[in-house]
């Protein structure tokens, strides 16, 4: 059998013949979950000559491709186009903005997803991977069962991802939605309350404001994007005020009631807010319950699966990757973890990932991008031996051309390497590549200052910031 013929619930992939697992048959790697971490582990393990089984109950690509990173960024790009049309006269271009055609936006979004999904299916098909469609459960430390068929592995990788969380007593349904439902709305709401000012919350707030909705964000912590450097939060809040996005920080949610006309949100301050929709964006929870992990002896912690630096669980031969592992819930983190686990299993002894060295981008308008330590984290570790510098994008030619405001902030150890880079502004997510090299390679500002950055680019802002921190500012004050 070849191609997409089925045998015992197994979809065959690649040039090898695949059939139902027979008695005593043991694979090198059995992977439960086909999201970013799971499929990366499968592809890399296959490259390394290992016999791989990849089990996924939905679609390969997981949350990132189908319900997260890709569809939200497609919406954000549509929002950017809408804003460009509204503001075209500012650039001497006479254009008119009529309306948002949500069916058309969704068609564009779904087309992007579809093309990427088809490409990923092709990669899995070309690899020597046994792809199994179905809901798997860990029934022993070395065995995953799918629909009555058991797949035994010398190594098992748990990669079951995450789900959109809600708060106790706050039921999702009707006008109370999560990002899952928000991605498939057939129209633009007139008004929205966003519960949560983290990455998901501010991205959707940005989209809906660009689409013409009135938006209010409610965040219990003192500032928006609270995991970012305080200066980045301040800059984003300033930009959101200018855009007309309202927010209430440092105030806790108390309850919500919906009717045929809208949703009323109560705050612990005693205030109430009213809108067409309530988006619950309070983060994502680990999707680890009901898969038999605990019964198989795997240690759990508040729903997560703890691992060591090599992503090994407490059970020999069982690894975990992605959103179920405590830490940053980012697709590129899971992807890198999948590669690391495959190489670990193959005996290549890969270097462990440094969590603080993983880049983070929030794709609202303006974007927020960072890597390394915040100023507060750096001072907690190094005390007074910390130096910072902020380069305002007003001094950057390309940023002036784009009409964006923001900054590049550097955090370094006194007379030492750069510990963190934090940026706010249009398209700064594209600058994170050089930034992560600077931080992860422990570069000194003097070393980066020697590099020639192309003009006119926003990338120059990084060069200018390092020049200033090296003691030779040209377009900024020391």
Secondary structure per residue as TSV (DSSP state, phi and psi in degrees):
chain	resnum	aa	ss	phi	psi
A	1	X	-	360.0	138.8
A	2	X	-	-138.0	-178.4
A	3	X	T	66.6	-133.4
A	4	X	T	-109.0	22.7
A	5	X	-	-65.8	151.8
A	6	X	E	-110.0	148.4
A	7	X	E	-147.0	112.8
A	8	X	T	61.0	33.9
A	9	X	T	82.8	5.6
A	10	X	E	-100.8	133.3
A	11	X	E	-95.0	120.0
A	12	X	-	-76.7	146.9
A	13	X	-	-135.9	143.3
A	14	X	T	76.6	-159.7
A	15	X	T	-93.2	-4.8
A	16	X	S	-91.1	150.7
A	17	X	-	-83.1	129.3
A	18	X	-	-121.7	134.9
A	19	X	-	-138.0	178.1
A	20	X	-	-58.9	139.6
A	21	X	-	-58.3	127.3
A	22	X	-	-92.1	168.4
A	23	X	T	-58.0	129.9
A	24	X	T	82.3	-8.0
A	25	X	-	-73.0	130.7
A	26	X	E	-126.6	129.5
A	27	X	E	-93.7	160.9
A	28	X	E	-68.6	-44.0
A	29	X	E	-139.9	130.9
A	30	X	E	-118.0	123.8
A	31	X	E	-113.8	125.1
A	32	X	E	-102.9	99.9
A	33	X	-	120.9	126.5
A	34	X	-	-110.7	30.3
A	35	X	S	-79.2	-160.3
A	36	X	H	-56.3	-45.6
A	37	X	H	-70.0	-43.7
A	38	X	H	-66.9	-47.2
A	39	X	H	-73.4	-29.2
A	40	X	H	-64.8	-42.0
A	41	X	H	-62.1	-41.4
A	42	X	H	-64.2	-47.4
A	43	X	H	-66.6	-42.2
A	44	X	H	-69.5	-40.8
A	45	X	H	-62.7	-39.7
A	46	X	H	-63.3	-43.4
A	47	X	H	-56.0	-35.0
A	48	X	T	-85.5	7.9
A	49	X	T	85.1	13.3
A	50	X	-	-86.3	151.9
A	51	X	-	-85.3	114.5
A	52	X	E	-120.2	136.1
A	53	X	E	-116.1	126.8
A	54	X	E	-116.6	121.6
A	55	X	E	-113.2	127.2
A	56	X	E	-144.3	129.9
A	57	X	S	-85.2	-18.8
A	58	X	S	-116.4	-109.9
A	59	X	-	-123.0	138.2
A	60	X	T	-60.7	140.4
A	61	X	T	115.7	-26.1
A	62	X	H	62.8	-160.6
A	63	X	H	-57.3	-44.9
A	64	X	H	-54.6	-50.4
A	65	X	H	-74.8	-40.6
A	66	X	H	-100.9	-28.6
A	67	X	H	-137.2	14.2
A	68	X	S	-140.5	-110.0
A	69	X	H	-49.3	-55.4
A	70	X	H	-68.5	-52.8
A	71	X	H	-63.4	-37.0
A	72	X	H	-67.5	-37.6
A	73	X	H	-72.4	-29.1
A	74	X	H	-64.5	-43.1
A	75	X	H	-62.4	-40.9
A	76	X	H	-65.1	-34.2
A	77	X	H	-70.7	-39.9
A	78	X	H	-59.8	-39.2
A	79	X	H	-63.5	-39.4
A	80	X	H	-63.6	-40.6
A	81	X	H	-63.0	-41.0
A	82	X	H	-61.4	-45.2
A	83	X	H	-64.6	-37.5
A	84	X	H	-63.1	-39.4
A	85	X	H	-65.6	-42.4
A	86	X	H	-62.9	-38.8
A	87	X	T	-99.5	12.3
A	88	X	G	-60.5	-35.5
A	89	X	G	-63.1	-25.8
A	90	X	G	-59.4	-27.3
A	91	X	G	-104.0	11.9
A	92	X	T	80.6	16.6
A	93	X	-	-111.4	123.0
A	94	X	-	-90.8	107.7
A	95	X	-	-138.3	165.3
A	96	X	-	-129.3	144.4
A	97	X	-	-103.0	125.6
A	98	X	-	-99.8	-61.3
A	99	X	-	-168.3	170.6
A	100	X	-	-96.2	121.7
A	101	X	-	-96.7	91.8
A	102	X	H	-60.5	-39.2
A	103	X	H	-57.9	-37.9
A	104	X	H	-68.9	-40.4
A	105	X	H	-61.3	-44.8
A	106	X	H	-65.8	-34.1
A	107	X	H	-64.5	-44.2
A	108	X	H	-60.8	-48.7
A	109	X	H	-58.6	-48.4
A	110	X	H	-66.8	-29.6
A	111	X	H	-66.6	-40.4
A	112	X	H	-62.1	-48.4
A	113	X	H	-59.0	-45.7
A	114	X	H	-60.9	-42.6
A	115	X	H	-66.5	-42.6
A	116	X	H	-66.6	-39.1
A	117	X	H	-63.5	-42.9
A	118	X	H	-62.2	-40.7
A	119	X	H	-64.6	-40.1
A	120	X	H	-67.6	-40.0
A	121	X	H	-58.4	-39.1
A	122	X	H	-64.3	-39.2
A	123	X	H	-63.6	-44.4
A	124	X	H	-64.4	-40.3
A	125	X	H	-63.2	-39.2
A	126	X	H	-74.8	-23.4
A	127	X	T	-81.7	159.3
A	128	X	T	-85.6	69.5
A	129	X	E	-124.5	131.0
A	130	X	E	-83.9	111.8
A	131	X	E	-100.0	123.5
A	132	X	E	-116.5	122.3
A	133	X	E	-93.1	121.9
A	134	X	S	156.9	167.8
A	135	X	-	-87.7	117.3
A	136	X	E	-97.6	157.6
A	137	X	E	-144.2	135.6
A	138	X	E	-77.3	110.0
A	139	X	E	-103.3	-8.7
A	140	X	E	-160.5	160.9
A	141	X	T	-55.1	-22.4
A	142	X	T	-119.1	14.6
A	143	X	E	-139.6	132.6
A	144	X	E	-116.8	131.0
A	145	X	E	-105.0	134.3
A	146	X	E	-132.0	111.3
A	147	X	T	55.4	37.4
A	148	X	T	91.1	-11.5
A	149	X	E	-99.9	134.6
A	150	X	E	-107.6	137.7
A	151	X	E	-120.1	114.4
A	152	X	E	-97.9	137.9
A	153	X	E	-132.8	143.1
A	154	X	E	-62.7	-27.8
A	155	X	E	-135.7	141.5
A	156	X	E	-123.7	134.2
A	157	X	E	-115.6	122.0
A	158	X	E	-92.8	122.2
A	159	X	-	-146.4	53.5
A	160	X	-	-91.5	4.6
A	161	X	-	74.7	-149.1
A	162	X	E	-142.8	172.8
A	163	X	E	-136.1	160.2
A	164	X	E	-73.9	118.0
A	165	X	-	-78.6	161.5
A	166	X	-	-132.5	-175.6
A	167	X	-	-102.1	154.8
A	168	X	T	-55.3	129.7
A	169	X	T	83.8	-6.1
A	170	X	-	-102.5	100.7
A	171	X	-	-85.6	137.5
A	172	X	-	-84.7	132.4
A	173	X	B	158.3	152.2
A	174	X	T	64.8	-121.1
A	175	X	T	-87.4	-1.0
A	176	X	E	-104.6	111.5
A	177	X	E	-128.6	165.0
A	178	X	-	-111.3	-176.8
A	179	X	H	-60.5	-28.4
A	180	X	H	-58.6	-47.3
A	181	X	H	-76.5	-33.5
A	182	X	H	-62.2	-27.0
A	183	X	T	-74.1	-11.3
A	184	X	T	-125.9	23.8
A	185	X	-	-66.4	142.0
A	186	X	S	-95.5	5.6
A	187	X	S	-157.0	171.5
A	188	X	-	-97.2	122.3
A	189	X	-	-66.9	150.6
A	190	X	S	-72.5	-33.5
A	191	X	E	-148.9	146.2
A	192	X	E	-140.3	139.2
A	193	X	E	-104.8	128.3
A	194	X	E	-107.5	117.0
A	195	X	E	-92.5	101.5
A	196	X	-	122.6	122.3
A	197	X	-	-107.0	25.8
A	198	X	S	-84.1	-159.7
A	199	X	H	-57.0	-52.7
A	200	X	H	-62.7	-44.1
A	201	X	H	-62.4	-48.0
A	202	X	H	-73.0	-28.7
A	203	X	H	-66.9	-46.6
A	204	X	H	-68.2	-36.5
A	205	X	H	-59.4	-41.5
A	206	X	H	-64.1	-45.2
A	207	X	H	-59.7	-53.5
A	208	X	H	-65.2	-34.4
A	209	X	H	-65.3	-42.2
A	210	X	H	-64.8	-30.4
A	211	X	T	-79.9	-7.5
A	212	X	T	109.3	3.8
A	213	X	-	-83.4	154.5
A	214	X	E	-85.3	128.5
A	215	X	E	-127.5	135.4
A	216	X	E	-129.4	127.0
A	217	X	E	-100.8	135.9
A	218	X	E	-116.2	118.8
A	219	X	E	-129.4	126.3
A	220	X	S	-69.6	-30.7
A	221	X	S	-79.7	166.4
A	222	X	S	-67.5	-14.3
A	223	X	S	-150.5	159.9
A	224	X	S	-67.3	160.6
A	225	X	S	33.6	62.0
A	226	X	T	-65.3	-16.4
A	227	X	T	-79.5	-12.1
A	228	X	S	-87.7	172.5
A	229	X	-	-59.9	143.1
A	230	X	H	-57.8	-35.1
A	231	X	H	-65.1	-35.9
A	232	X	H	-66.7	-41.6
A	233	X	H	-60.0	-44.8
A	234	X	H	-61.5	-43.2
A	235	X	H	-66.4	-40.4
A	236	X	H	-65.8	-42.9
A	237	X	H	-61.0	-40.4
A	238	X	H	-62.0	-43.0
A	239	X	H	-67.4	-40.2
A	240	X	H	-65.8	-39.0
A	241	X	H	-59.2	-42.9
A	242	X	H	-64.0	-33.2
A	243	X	H	-82.2	-8.6
A	244	X	T	86.3	19.2
A	245	X	-	-90.4	116.7
A	246	X	E	-83.7	151.4
A	247	X	E	-151.5	147.3
A	248	X	E	-122.7	109.9
A	249	X	E	-106.7	156.9
A	250	X	S	70.5	20.6
A	251	X	-	-128.7	131.4
A	252	X	-	-91.3	147.6
A	253	X	E	-73.6	140.0
A	254	X	E	-113.2	-34.7
A	255	X	E	176.6	170.0
A	256	X	E	-146.1	140.2
A	257	X	E	-129.3	134.5
A	258	X	E	-118.6	152.3
A	259	X	-	-140.4	-168.8
A	260	X	S	-65.9	-21.3
A	261	X	S	-98.9	-23.7
A	262	X	-	170.7	-161.0
A	263	X	E	-126.1	135.1
A	264	X	E	-109.7	123.3
A	265	X	E	-107.2	129.5
A	266	X	E	-103.0	137.7
A	267	X	E	-110.3	155.1
A	268	X	T	-64.6	-16.6
A	269	X	T	-72.8	-11.8
A	270	X	S	99.9	-12.2
A	271	X	-	-77.1	158.2
A	272	X	E	-128.1	149.7
A	273	X	E	-126.2	149.4
A	274	X	E	-129.6	135.6
A	275	X	E	-157.4	170.9
A	276	X	S	-69.2	-39.1
A	277	X	E	-135.2	152.9
A	278	X	E	-118.7	116.5
A	279	X	E	-93.2	121.1
A	280	X	E	-92.0	108.2
A	281	X	-	-127.2	60.3
A	282	X	S	-100.4	23.5
A	283	X	-	102.6	-179.2
A	284	X	E	-119.6	139.9
A	285	X	E	-100.1	155.3
A	286	X	E	-69.3	131.7
A	287	X	-	-92.0	73.7
A	288	X	-	-124.7	-5.1
A	289	X	T	-83.4	145.2
A	290	X	T	83.2	7.0
A	291	X	S	-104.8	4.4
A	292	X	S	81.9	11.7
A	293	X	T	-62.0	-53.3
A	294	X	T	-64.0	-40.1
A	295	X	T	-63.5	-29.1
A	296	X	T	-84.6	1.6
A	297	X	T	99.0	2.8
A	298	X	-	-77.4	128.7
A	299	X	-	-67.8	135.2
A	300	X	-	-119.6	151.1
A	301	X	B	-140.3	103.9
A	302	X	T	54.3	37.6
A	303	X	T	92.2	-15.9
A	304	X	B	-89.1	165.7
A	305	X	-	-112.6	101.4
A	306	X	-	-67.1	146.2
A	307	X	-	-137.3	170.2
A	308	X	-	-88.0	-173.2
A	309	X	T	-66.1	-17.4
A	310	X	T	-100.7	16.3
A	311	X	-	64.5	25.7
A	312	X	B	-88.3	133.9
A	313	X	-	-80.0	-175.6
A	314	X	S	-71.4	-14.6
A	315	X	S	-95.8	121.7
A	316	X	T	-54.1	133.4
A	317	X	T	84.4	-3.1
A	318	X	E	-112.4	123.6
A	319	X	E	-114.9	164.2
A	320	X	E	-139.9	143.3
A	321	X	-	-139.2	159.7
A	322	X	G	83.3	-151.1
A	323	X	G	-67.0	-15.8
A	324	X	G	-80.9	-10.3
A	325	X	S	-93.3	128.2
A	326	X	S	-52.7	138.3
A	327	X	S	133.7	-161.6
A	328	X	-	-60.8	133.4
A	329	X	-	-100.3	84.6
A	330	X	-	-131.9	139.1
A	331	X	H	-60.7	-40.7
A	332	X	H	-70.8	-26.1
A	333	X	H	-66.3	-48.7
A	334	X	H	-60.0	-40.8
A	335	X	H	-59.8	-47.8
A	336	X	H	-65.0	-37.2
A	337	X	H	-65.4	-37.7
A	338	X	H	-61.1	-43.3
A	339	X	H	-64.1	-43.6
A	340	X	H	-59.7	-44.7
A	341	X	H	-64.0	-43.2
A	342	X	H	-60.3	-42.5
A	343	X	H	-71.2	-33.9
A	344	X	H	-63.3	-46.2
A	345	X	H	-62.9	-36.3
A	346	X	T	-78.0	-2.6
A	347	X	T	82.9	21.0
A	348	X	-	-85.6	-8.7
A	349	X	-	53.2	57.8
A	350	X	-	-68.2	155.6
A	351	X	-	-70.3	135.7
A	352	X	-	-62.4	153.3
A	353	X	-	-76.2	142.9
A	354	X	-	-99.7	112.6
A	355	X	G	-57.9	-42.0
A	356	X	G	-68.5	-18.1
A	357	X	G	-87.7	2.9
A	358	X	S	-85.4	125.9
A	359	X	-	-70.2	149.3
A	360	X	E	-128.8	131.1
A	361	X	E	-133.8	132.6
A	362	X	E	-110.5	122.0
A	363	X	-	-96.3	31.1
A	364	X	S	-75.0	-177.1
A	365	X	S	-114.1	111.4
A	366	X	S	-78.8	160.6
A	367	X	E	-73.7	154.6
A	368	X	E	-123.6	126.4
A	369	X	E	-136.2	141.7
A	370	X	E	-156.2	158.9
A	371	X	E	-154.0	144.9
A	372	X	E	87.0	-157.7
A	373	X	-	-86.0	143.2
A	374	X	-	-72.2	169.0
A	375	X	H	-60.7	-42.2
A	376	X	H	-63.0	-42.6
A	377	X	H	-64.9	-40.5
A	378	X	H	-64.7	-41.5
A	379	X	H	-69.3	-30.9
A	380	X	H	-65.2	-34.5
A	381	X	H	-86.9	-36.9
A	382	X	H	-119.6	2.5
A	383	X	T	61.6	-131.8
A	384	X	T	-78.4	-4.3
A	385	X	-	-84.0	40.9
A	386	X	E	-125.5	134.8
A	387	X	E	-124.6	139.3
A	388	X	E	-127.8	159.1
A	389	X	E	-150.4	137.8
A	390	X	E	-116.9	124.3
A	391	X	E	-104.7	118.2
A	392	X	E	-77.4	133.1
A	393	X	G	-67.5	-9.0
A	394	X	G	-61.4	-23.4
A	395	X	G	-89.7	3.4
A	396	X	-	-104.9	123.1
A	397	X	H	-57.9	-46.9
A	398	X	H	-67.0	-36.1
A	399	X	H	-64.9	-36.7
A	400	X	H	-64.7	-40.1
A	401	X	H	-62.0	-43.1
A	402	X	H	-74.8	-19.6
A	403	X	T	76.4	34.0
A	404	X	-	-109.8	150.5
A	405	X	-	-112.6	160.0
A	406	X	-	152.4	-158.7
A	407	X	E	-161.0	165.9
A	408	X	E	-116.6	124.0
A	409	X	E	-114.1	129.3
A	410	X	E	-109.6	140.6
A	411	X	E	-122.8	123.8
A	412	X	E	-132.7	160.0
A	413	X	E	-83.2	136.1
A	414	X	T	-50.2	123.8
A	415	X	T	58.9	25.3
A	416	X	S	-133.0	-165.7
A	417	X	-	-76.2	167.9
A	418	X	E	-73.3	128.4
A	419	X	E	-101.0	-22.5
A	420	X	E	-160.5	147.5
A	421	X	E	-128.0	129.7
A	422	X	E	-133.3	129.1
A	423	X	E	-135.5	145.5
A	424	X	E	-134.5	133.2
A	425	X	E	152.0	166.8
A	426	X	T	-60.7	132.9
A	427	X	T	65.6	14.1
A	428	X	G	-68.9	-16.1
A	429	X	G	-59.2	-25.9
A	430	X	G	-77.4	-12.2
A	431	X	G	-91.0	-4.4
A	432	X	H	-72.1	-20.5
A	433	X	H	-62.1	-53.2
A	434	X	H	-64.4	-36.8
A	435	X	H	-61.1	-41.0
A	436	X	H	-71.6	-28.9
A	437	X	H	-66.9	-42.2
A	438	X	H	-58.8	-47.9
A	439	X	H	-72.0	-47.4
A	440	X	H	-72.7	-27.0
A	441	X	T	-93.5	8.2
A	442	X	T	52.1	49.0
A	443	X	-	-73.8	147.5
A	444	X	-	-88.9	147.9
A	445	X	H	-53.2	-37.6
A	446	X	H	-62.0	-32.4
A	447	X	H	-72.8	-43.2
A	448	X	H	-68.1	-35.9
A	449	X	H	-60.9	-25.1
A	450	X	T	-74.3	-19.8
A	451	X	S	-77.5	144.0
A	452	X	-	-94.6	119.5
A	453	X	-	-98.7	135.0
A	454	X	-	-61.7	145.2
A	455	X	T	-119.0	139.0
A	456	X	T	-94.1	120.8
A	457	X	-	-135.3	158.6
A	458	X	T	-67.9	-25.3
A	459	X	H	-58.4	-26.6
A	460	X	H	-57.5	-30.3
A	461	X	H	-59.6	-36.6
A	462	X	H	-64.8	-43.9
A	463	X	H	-62.4	-44.1
A	464	X	H	-63.6	-40.7
A	465	X	H	-62.9	-40.2
A	466	X	H	-73.0	-33.8
A	467	X	H	-59.0	-45.1
A	468	X	H	-64.2	-43.0
A	469	X	H	-70.3	-22.3
A	470	X	T	-83.6	-0.1
A	471	X	T	93.3	13.7
A	472	X	-	-136.3	64.1
A	473	X	-	-68.2	140.2
A	474	X	S	-111.4	-45.7
A	475	X	S	-110.2	21.2
A	476	X	S	-152.5	165.4
A	477	X	-	-85.5	142.9
A	478	X	-	-68.7	360.0
